[in-house]
């Protein structure tokens, strides 16, 4: 993966919902987790 590849906020949000859903399959959770690892980290503002 190139350093400039990032998951959009909307996809990251959907991926987190898939991970939270107990009815999601293992394959769906794996894909969602992969998407979230590419999401930019949230930085706290001081």
C-alpha positions in Angstrom: 0.0 0.0 0.0 1.3 3.4 -0.9 1.6 6.0 1.9 -1.0 8.2 0.3 -3.8 5.6 0.2 -6.5 6.3 2.9 -10.0 5.1 3.6 -12.6 7.9 3.4 -14.6 8.8 6.5 -17.8 7.4 5.2 -16.2 4.0 4.4 -14.5 3.9 7.8 -17.8 4.6 9.5 -19.5 1.8 7.7 -16.7 -0.5 8.4 -16.9 0.2 12.2 -20.7 -0.6 12.0 -19.9 -4.0 10.3 -17.4 -4.8 13.1 -19.9 -3.9 15.8 -22.7 -6.0 14.2 -22.7 -9.6 15.7 -24.5 -10.9 12.6 -21.6 -9.9 10.2 -19.7 -12.8 8.7 -16.0 -13.3 9.3 -15.2 -12.3 5.7 -17.1 -9.0 6.1 -15.3 -8.3 9.4 -12.0 -9.0 7.8 -12.6 -6.6 5.0 -13.9 -3.9 7.4 -10.8 -4.3 9.6 -8.6 -3.9 6.6 -10.4 -0.7 5.6 -10.0 0.7 9.1 -6.3 0.0 9.2 -6.0 2.3 6.2 -8.1 5.1 7.9 -6.1 8.1 9.0 -5.7 8.4 12.8 -7.8 11.0 14.6 -5.5 13.7 16.2 -6.6 15.5 19.3 -6.3 19.3 19.0 -4.8 21.1 22.0 
